[in-house]
Amino acid sequence: MSPQCWHAPQAWMDGRWQADVLMEAGADGRWRSLRAGQPAPDGVLRLDGPVLPSLVDAHSHAFQRAFAGLAEQRDSDSDDFWSWRDRMYGVALRVTPEQLKAIAAQLYTELLAGGYTQVCEFHYLQHREDGRPYEDELSMSWALAEAAREVGIGLTLLPVLYAHAGFTQPGLRDTQRRFRTDADWVWRACERINAAGLPLVNAGVALHSLRAAHPADIQALRARLGDAAVPIHIHVAEQQQEVADCLAATGLRPLEALAQSGLDARWQLVHATHSTREEIDRIAASGAGVVICPGTEANLGDGLADLDGWLRAGVPMTVGSDSQVTRGWVEELRWLEYGQRLGLQRRNVAAQPGRQPRTAARLFEACVRGSAAAAGLDAWGLTPGARADFLVLDPQASGLAGLPPEARLDGLVFASQGPTWHEVYVAGQRRTLHDSARLRAFEDTMAALWR
């Protein structure tokens, strides 16, 4: 790669729109300089629309793309997260590494089109269909990495510690046999992935949940990690039943139990749907972040996070595609705010009068700020040193045409529909947002899984 330079009519930098921005990336694919108020010099590439930083998709289960849209019927008196999970296992028990690559390649293409340029893969589908390890125990991880390389998206692989079926269970159910790992396995996987030096790929670790990783498991993984600068993700407090089970087993609520065990800025708490203000304050003091997945949480009937509480406490926040029923950050932010409006019967819940009165701007900027830590990267956004990832908006897209610049983000999140990007760049390179060969491979995989 050689140094590159672009000129944007406007760009979102430092939490606001700035005009005539000259953007220069070095040969390493990172931003060298970004300067507003600059005329376009000869030879520079003039971009056709306003520029936004992309976001990190901070929570993804790629294989679940093969299940999206296939659980929207009810055949019994009740249907909730737990019944959905049992049906989802039917996919998890059949997918091969070759099929996972095809599924992930299509998903990652869709995520690029949805404005994400880095995806955190919360990866617990590890072993053969019968539960035995592959000859290379990271075969599934390499399938995801190859899909990301083919698409050109950044990837943070998070091998998951998954050891128990519940708070009081000594082991896993047979339907969870492909997920079985311990602290040694997870840390070894993290080290191998990082040592491979794959372009745009890094690794951290994850614990599936407090019900799947008991205190001894967490302690063992902490010992392996030490002070290693890698992200640590965990599902927590997603459903009310999980809260009740945790209380019954430990006497503590999940977020309370996790905070008591010790957190720091490496930790990312996924969902954190059911919280108290006291728990939020403890999480804020620890420096940990939260990853909210509004589309999935709505689809599964999980409940509504305390968005106002997390924002007021200044807890770093990102969003994720999770079960892949939604695959773009615009829709996630829309769901995030609209869920609050429906639950609280108020408008513009995320706005901050006197400081950031525009709802979409506050949500978007919060996610930009939280993206680097979630993905285990040094920096994120339109800032020197960060990877040169950016989105070029189509100012004539539905919901954006005719809006004044200061309302552009609100129009994007609350009034747009259909494609909104002219172009998407990763590490200074323009990416393809549609690929017919990947789509055909995905369709063939779906036919094999569901025939």
N, C-alpha and C positions, 0 to 999 in steps of 0.2 A: 504494500500500500504506500502511496505517496501522500504528502500533505494536501488537504483540500480546503476550499473556501466557498462559503455560500453567503448570499445576501437575502435577508427576510424583510418584507415590508413591515411586519410587526412580529414580536416574539415574546413569549411569557417568561420573564426572568425576574428573580427576586420578588415573586409574588404579585407581579403586575405586568400589563402589556407595555412594551417599549417599542419605539419606532426605529426603522432603518438600522437593523441589527446585522453587523458583519460577524460571521461565525467561522472560525478557523479550527480545523482538526489536524492533529499531527499524524505522522506515519504510523503511530501506534493505535490509531482509531479513537483517541481521547481528545477532548476539547483542549486546545491550546489557548484560545482567547475568544471572548464574545463581547462585542462593543456596540452599544446603542448610539444612535445619532450619527451614523457613518454613511456617507454616500457610497453607492456601489462602484468599486473600481473596475477598470477594464479587465475582462477575462474571468471575472467571478461568476459563479452560477447563480442566477437570479431565481429565487423560488417563487412559485405561482400563488402562494397564499400565506397566511399567518402561520407561525411555527409554535408548537407546544412541545414541552418535554413529554416523552412517553411515560407510562407507569410500569411498575413491576406487578405481575400477577403473583401475589404472595402465597397462594394456596391452590394447588392443582393436584387432582388424581387423574392422570391422563387416560387410564384404561376406562374410566367411567364415561368418557365420550361415547363409547359403544353402547351405553345404557340410557343416554339422554333421550327423553321422549318416549321411553318404553315402559314407564311405570305410572302412567296417568290414567289409571282405572282402578276402581275399588270393587272387590269381589267378596268382601266380608263386612261385618258391622263396623270395624274400626280399621284405620290405616294411618300410620305415623312413621316416624324415622325408623323405628325398629323393624317394622314389616317391610319398609323399603330396603333396609339394609340386607335382610335375608334374601330378597329377590336379587339385589345387586351382587351378592356372593355367587349367584349362578353364572354371571359373566366372569368374575374373578377366578373361578375354578376352571375356566376353559381357555383363556387367552394364552397364546404362545409368544415367545420373543418376537418372531417375525410379524405376528398380528399386532403386537403392542407397538412395534415401530410404525406400521401403517396407520394405526389409530392415532398415535402421537403426532405423526407428520401432518395429518389432516388437522388435528386440533391446533397444533402450533401455528399452522398457516392461518387458521381462523383467529387465533389470539393476536397475531400480527395485525390482521385486518381490524381487530377490535381495539388496537392502540396499545397493546402490551409488547414490549421488546425483551423482557426477561421473565422467565416463569420459574417459580419455586415448586419443584415436584416433590410432594409429600408421598414418598415412594415406599409402599409396604407390600407390593406384589412381587415376591422375590424368587420363589422356588418352583419346581416342576408341578404339574397338575396333581401328582400324588403326594406332594409335600417334600420329596427328596430334593437335595440341592442339585443345581446344574453343575456340569463339569467345571465351568467357570461360574462361581456362585454369584457373580455380578452380571450375568447374561441379560437380565431384564434392565439393569441400569444402563448397560452399553446400548441396548436397543433404544432407550429414551435419548441417550446422548447422540446416537447416530441420526435419529429423527430431528433433533434440534440442529445438528450440523447441516443436514440437508435443507432445512427451512431457513436457517440463518438467524435463529432467535437465541438469546442468551438463556442459559439453563443453570439453576441452582438445584442440585440433586440432594435430597434429604432422606437418606436411608433411615427407616423407622424401627425403633425398638417396640416389638409387639410380642408380649409373652403370656398374657392372661386374657381370659374371656370375660372377666368381671372383677369387681373389687374383692370378692371372696373366693375367686376361682384359682386353683393352683396352676392351671395350664390353659390351653386353647381348645375350642371346639374343633371337630373334624373339618367343618366348613371354613375354618381359618388356618388350615394347615400350610397354605402357601405363604403365610405372613410371618411364620415363627422366626424370631431373632432374639439375641440378647445383647448386652452392652458391648461385649468383645466383637461380635459380628458387626454391629453398627459402626463402631469406631474404626475397625479394619476397613470397612467399605468406604467410609469417609476419607481415610488416608490414601487408599488406592485410587479413588477418583481424582483427588487433588494431585496426586503424584503423576497421574497420566498426562497432565498438562494440555488437555484438550482446549482448543480455542473457544472462548465464550462460555466455558463450563467450569463451575466450581462446586464444592460440596460442603454441606453442614451435616447436622444430625436432627432427628426428630424422635419424640416419644409419642406413641399413638394417642394416649390419654391416660388419666390417672387410673382408670379401670383396667387398662391393658399393660401399664407399667407401674408396678407397685413400688413402695418406698425403697426397697432394697435394689430394684432395677435402676431407679433414678440415681441412687447413691453410687452404684457401680458405674454408670455412664458418666456421672460427674467426675469420678476418680480418673477415668480414661481421658476425659477432656482436659482436665486441669484448667489452665487459663488460655487454651487454644482459641484463637480469634475466628470462630466459626459460628454461624447462626444455629440456634436451638429452637425448634418449633414443637408445639404440642396442641392437640385438640383439648379444649377445656370448657366446661359449663355450657355445652351446646343445647342440651335438652333438660327439661324439668326432672325427668326420671333419673338422669345422671346426678343431678343435685341431690335428690332424695336418697339415691343409693350411696353416694359419698357420705352424706350425713349419717346414714345408718351404719356404715362400715367404719368411719373415722371420727364421727362427731363434729366434722368440719364441712363447710361448703367447698366445692372444688377450687374456686379462686382463692379462698382463704387458706386451704391446705397447700396450694402451690406457692402462695406468697410466703407462708410460714417455712416452707422447705428451702427458700433462698432463691432469689432471682437476680438477674443483672441485665444489662442492655443487650446481651446476645439473645435473650429469650423473646419469642414471638408467640403470643397466646391466641390461638385460632378459634374464632367464634366469640368466646367470652360473652355469650348472649345473656346469661342470667347472673346478674351481679348486684351487689349492694354498693352504696356510695363509700362505705368504709373499705370495701375490697378495692374499689377503683383507686382510692387514695393510696393504699398500700402498693398497688401495681405502679402507680405514678412515681412513688418514692424509689422504687427499684430500678427504674429506667427501662423496663421491659415494654414491648410494643404489643398492639392487638391487630389481628387480621380479621376483618369482618367480611362475610361472604353473603351479601343480601339476597342475591338471586337464589342460591341454594337454600339458605335459611328460610326463605319464603316457600320454596318448592317443597321442602320437607316439613313445614309447619313448626319450625323450631321455636319461633318467638322473635321479639325485637330487642336488639341490644340497646343499652342506655347511651345512645349517641351523644346527647348533650353532656352526660356525665364524663365520658371519655374525652370529649373535646375540651371541656372546662378544666379538666385535670392536666391537660397537656400531654396525654399519653400518645406516643408515636402510633400512627394508624396507617394501615394499608387495606386493600381489598383483594379478593381472590375469586377465581372461577370455580373452584372446588369440584362439584359434580358435573360441571360443564353444561348445565341447562342455560347459562348465560356465559358469553365468551368475549365480552367487551367491557371496558371500564366505564364507558358512558352509561350503559344500562345499570351497572352496579351502583354508581353514584345516584342515579335516578331512583332506584329501588331503596337505597339507603335513606334518602330524604323522604320519599313518599311513604315508606313504612312508618316513619316517625309522625308524619302529618296525620295519617289514618289513626294511629294509636293514641296520639295526644290531642287530636282535633285542633291543631294549630298549623300555621304556615311558616315556612322559612325557619325551621327548627335549628338548622346548622349555622344560620347567619349570626354574626356578632356585631350588633349595633355599636357604632362609634369606632370600630377597629376593622372589621371585614363584614360589611353589611350584605355582600353578595354571597348567596348560599353556595352556588357551584364553585366559586373561587375559593371559599374556605375549605370545602371538602377536597377539591383537587389539590390545593397547595399542601394540605395535611398529608395526602397520599404521596406527593412528590417528596416531601421531607422524610417520610417513613420508609421509602423504597430501598435506600441503600442498606440500612440495617437488616431489613427483612431478607434481602438476597445475599447478605454477607459481602457487600461491595464497599469500597472506600468512599464513593461519592455517587450522586445521581442527579440528573437534571441538566439544565443549561448552565453549567458552571465549569470553570477550568478544572481539569483533572478528571472529570467524570467521562464515562464512555460517550462517544458522540452519537447518541440515539435521539431521534426527534421525529415528530409528526408534522406534516404539512397539511393544514386544513384547507378544504374546499369552501371558500367564502360564499359560494352560490348553492351550497348543499341545502336540502330541506331543513327549514328552521333557522338557518344562518343568514340567508340572503336579506340584505337591507338593514341588518341590526347594527347599531353603533358598536365600535370596538369594545367599550366597557361592558356591554351586555353579551359579548360573544360566548363566553363560557356558560352563562346561564342558558342561552339559546341552544348550545350544544347538548347540555345535560337534560334540559327540561322541555325542549321543543323540536329536537332533530329526529329524523328517522332515515333509515337507509345509510349508504356509505357516506362518510364525512371526510375521509382523508384523500388528498391528492397522492401523497407519497408517505412511505414509512422507511426510516433509515436506522440501521444498527451498525455501530462502530464506523460510522461515516459511509456505509454502503447501502444503496437503495435495495429494498427487498421486494420480491414478487408476492403479491397478496392473493393470487389465485393460481392453482396448478392443477390441470386436468388429470395428469398422471397420478398425482397423490390422491385426488378424489376417487379415481377409478380403483386404486389399491384399497382405499378405505371402504368403498362400496363392496368390493370382492370379500374383504374381511368381514363386513357386516353380514353378507349373505352366508358365509361359512359359519359364523357364530349363531345365526338365528334361523337357518333353514330348518 
